[in-house]
Amino acid sequence: MPLQFFLDHLTRVKEIVQGAHIVSLPSLTVNQGTGFYSKDRYMVEKWTLFNESWTFIAVLDGKQAKLWINCAQVTNNFPVGHGGTAAANFVLNELPIALKNSIGATRPLADEEIAQILSRKILALDDQISDGFTSLFPDDLSQVSVDDAARAFKDPSADSGLCIEVLRAISGTTVAVALIDPSNVVHVASVGDCNVCNILLSALLSHNLLKQLNFATNSCLRG
């Protein structure tokens, strides 16, 4: 894929799907074979806020493929796609801290306020990923040469050869979050083709969906 074509493509590919940014890359060849392996992430934390107990639960789902991108001088075999580890690791490191700080800053919080905090913090992390990537280039992409873009993508110290801002943007992750407040009310949020379920322990295991799936219109983001 010529790098100039990629630069031109950047000016028009970003879209919002269910509140999440997408950077799609055209003309990629996927070597599927046996190259897929689980890169899921999860976390459970107990928080004590105002002498009351909260539980934070998060699951991030990713199947990682090996993709080749040939961008003129830039040729790399690196992990990318739905659930890529760079985005998943970033969200898992940042989201619990952001939520805990916001919830611990005000008391009491109504259910609607907790829902707003969940939404704001998830979208803020998405914006950080998007802004980090676009910050590699000037606002006017017409002034960016192929050589400039190749240099902007590269990080010789990284195993992939690409800088972390690129890896976060072209990978991705689903996010399913549950917050259990001191009154045992469960507040849930999700992005992507993941969901939060209430498991019913009975003679036959069953479950109730606590919210609807967010399906992206871009088929490459669905695992």
C-alpha positions as CSV (number, residue, x, y, z in Angstrom):
1,M,0.0,0.0,0.0
2,P,1.7,3.3,-1.0
3,L,2.2,5.5,2.0
4,Q,0.9,8.6,0.1
5,F,-2.4,6.7,-0.4
6,F,-2.5,6.0,3.3
7,L,-2.0,9.6,4.2
8,D,-4.7,10.7,1.8
9,H,-6.9,8.0,3.3
10,L,-6.4,9.4,6.8
11,T,-8.1,12.6,6.0
12,R,-11.4,10.8,5.4
13,V,-11.5,7.5,7.3
14,K,-12.1,8.5,10.9
15,E,-15.7,8.0,11.9
16,I,-17.6,7.6,15.1
17,V,-19.3,4.3,15.7
18,Q,-21.2,4.0,18.9
19,G,-19.0,6.6,20.5
20,A,-15.7,5.0,19.6
21,H,-13.1,6.3,17.1
22,I,-12.1,4.1,14.2
23,V,-9.0,4.4,12.1
24,S,-9.4,1.9,9.2
25,L,-6.5,0.8,7.0
26,P,-7.2,-0.1,3.4
27,S,-5.5,-2.9,1.3
28,L,-4.2,-5.0,4.2
29,T,-3.5,-8.6,3.8
30,V,-4.2,-10.8,6.7
31,N,-2.2,-14.0,7.2
32,Q,-4.8,-15.8,9.2
33,G,-3.6,-19.5,9.4
34,T,-2.9,-20.2,13.0
35,G,-1.7,-16.7,13.8
36,F,-4.6,-15.8,16.1
37,Y,-4.1,-16.1,19.8
38,S,-5.9,-14.7,22.8
39,K,-4.8,-11.3,24.1
40,D,-7.7,-10.8,26.5
41,R,-7.3,-8.6,29.6
42,Y,-9.3,-8.4,32.8
43,M,-9.2,-6.8,36.2
44,V,-11.1,-6.9,39.4
45,E,-10.4,-4.3,42.1
46,K,-11.9,-3.4,45.5
47,W,-12.0,0.3,46.3
48,T,-12.7,2.0,49.6
49,L,-14.2,5.4,49.0
50,F,-15.6,7.5,51.8
51,N,-15.3,4.4,54.0
52,E,-17.5,2.4,51.7
53,S,-16.7,-0.5,49.4
54,W,-16.9,-0.4,45.6
55,T,-16.0,-3.2,43.2
56,F,-14.5,-2.5,39.7
57,I,-14.6,-5.3,37.1
58,A,-13.4,-4.9,33.5
59,V,-12.9,-7.3,30.7
60,L,-11.2,-6.4,27.4
61,D,-11.4,-8.8,24.5
62,G,-9.0,-9.1,21.7
63,K,-8.0,-11.7,19.1
64,Q,-4.7,-10.7,17.7
65,A,-3.7,-11.2,14.0
66,K,-0.5,-10.8,12.3
67,L,-0.9,-8.2,9.5
68,W,1.6,-6.9,7.0
69,I,1.6,-3.2,6.1
70,N,3.9,-2.2,3.3
71,C,4.1,1.6,3.3
72,A,6.9,2.6,1.0
73,Q,9.9,2.6,3.3
74,V,7.9,1.2,6.2
75,T,7.4,-2.6,6.2
76,N,6.4,-4.2,9.4
77,N,4.9,-7.4,10.7
78,F,3.1,-6.3,13.8
79,P,0.0,-7.1,15.9
80,V,-3.1,-5.1,14.8
81,G,-6.8,-5.5,14.7
82,H,-9.7,-6.1,17.0
83,G,-8.5,-6.3,20.6
84,G,-4.8,-5.4,19.8
85,T,-2.7,-5.4,22.9
86,A,-1.5,-1.8,22.8
87,A,-5.0,-0.3,23.1
88,A,-6.1,-3.0,25.6
89,N,-3.1,-2.4,27.8
90,F,-3.6,1.3,27.7
91,V,-7.2,1.2,28.6
92,L,-6.7,-1.3,31.4
93,N,-3.9,0.8,32.9
94,E,-5.8,4.1,32.7
95,L,-9.5,3.4,33.1
96,P,-9.6,2.1,36.7
97,I,-7.6,5.1,37.9
98,A,-9.7,7.6,36.1
99,L,-13.0,6.1,37.3
100,K,-11.7,5.8,40.9
101,N,-10.5,9.4,41.0
102,S,-13.8,10.7,39.6
103,I,-16.1,8.7,41.8
104,G,-14.0,9.4,44.9
105,A,-14.1,13.2,44.3
106,T,-17.8,13.6,45.0
107,R,-20.3,12.1,47.4
108,P,-23.1,11.1,47.1
109,L,-23.5,10.2,43.5
110,A,-26.8,9.5,41.8
111,D,-27.0,6.6,39.4
112,E,-27.2,9.0,36.5
113,E,-24.0,10.7,37.5
114,I,-22.2,7.4,37.7
115,A,-23.4,6.6,34.2
116,Q,-22.1,9.9,33.0
117,I,-18.7,9.3,34.6
118,L,-18.4,5.9,33.0
119,S,-19.3,7.3,29.6
120,R,-17.0,10.4,29.9
121,K,-14.0,8.4,31.0
122,I,-14.2,5.8,28.3
123,L,-14.7,8.4,25.6
124,A,-11.8,10.4,27.1
125,L,-9.4,7.5,26.7
126,D,-10.6,6.9,23.2
127,D,-9.9,10.6,22.4
128,Q,-6.4,10.2,24.0
129,I,-5.7,7.3,21.6
130,S,-7.0,9.3,18.6
131,D,-5.2,12.5,19.6
132,G,-2.0,10.7,20.2
133,F,-2.0,9.3,16.7
134,T,-3.0,12.5,14.9
135,S,-0.4,14.5,16.9
136,L,2.3,12.7,14.9
137,F,1.3,14.8,11.9
138,P,0.6,18.5,11.3
139,D,-3.1,19.5,10.8
140,D,-2.5,20.0,7.0
141,L,-1.7,16.5,5.8
142,S,-1.0,17.8,2.3
143,Q,2.3,19.1,3.8
144,V,3.4,15.6,5.0
145,S,5.7,13.7,2.6
146,V,6.1,10.0,2.4
147,D,9.4,10.2,4.2
148,D,7.9,12.3,6.9
149,A,5.2,9.8,7.6
150,A,7.6,6.9,7.5
151,R,9.7,8.6,10.2
152,A,6.7,9.5,12.2
153,F,5.5,5.9,12.4
154,K,8.9,4.5,13.4
155,D,10.3,3.7,16.8
156,P,13.5,1.7,16.4
157,S,13.5,0.8,20.1
158,A,10.1,-1.0,19.9
159,D,9.9,-4.6,19.0
160,S,7.3,-3.8,16.3
161,G,9.4,-0.9,14.9
162,L,6.4,1.3,15.3
163,C,5.7,4.0,17.9
164,I,3.1,3.3,20.6
165,E,0.7,6.0,19.3
166,V,0.4,4.1,16.0
167,L,0.0,0.7,17.7
168,R,-2.7,2.0,20.0
169,A,-4.6,3.6,17.1
170,I,-4.5,0.7,14.7
171,S,-5.2,-1.9,17.3
172,G,-8.4,-1.8,19.4
173,T,-10.3,-3.4,22.2
174,T,-13.7,-4.1,23.3
175,V,-14.5,-2.9,26.9
176,A,-17.0,-4.4,29.3
177,V,-17.1,-2.6,32.7
178,A,-19.1,-3.2,35.8
179,L,-19.1,-1.0,38.9
180,I,-20.7,-2.4,42.0
181,D,-21.5,0.5,44.4
182,P,-21.9,0.2,48.2
183,S,-25.7,-0.4,47.8
184,N,-24.9,-3.4,45.5
185,V,-26.2,-1.6,42.5
186,V,-24.4,-2.7,39.4
187,H,-23.5,0.0,36.9
188,V,-22.4,-1.3,33.5
189,A,-20.9,0.1,30.3
190,S,-19.5,-1.6,27.2
191,V,-17.9,-0.7,23.8
192,G,-17.8,-3.1,20.9
193,D,-19.1,-6.6,20.5
194,C,-19.0,-7.5,24.2
195,N,-21.6,-7.5,26.9
196,V,-22.3,-7.7,30.6
197,C,-24.5,-10.6,31.7
198,N,-26.3,-11.7,34.9
199,I,-25.6,-15.4,35.3
200,L,-28.5,-17.3,36.8
201,L,-27.3,-20.4,38.7
202,S,-30.1,-22.9,38.3
203,A,-30.4,-26.5,37.0
204,L,-29.6,-25.1,33.5
205,L,-27.1,-22.3,33.4
206,S,-28.7,-19.2,31.8
207,H,-28.0,-15.5,31.7
208,N,-29.8,-12.2,31.3
209,L,-28.2,-9.4,29.1
210,L,-27.8,-6.2,31.1
211,K,-27.3,-4.1,28.1
212,Q,-27.4,-4.3,24.3
213,L,-24.4,-4.9,22.1
214,N,-22.7,-2.0,20.3
215,F,-22.0,-3.4,16.8
216,A,-19.5,-1.4,14.7
217,T,-20.3,-0.9,11.1
218,N,-16.7,-1.7,10.2
219,S,-16.6,-5.5,9.8
220,C,-12.9,-5.7,10.6
221,L,-13.5,-4.6,14.1
222,R,-15.8,-7.5,14.9
223,G,-14.0,-10.6,16.3
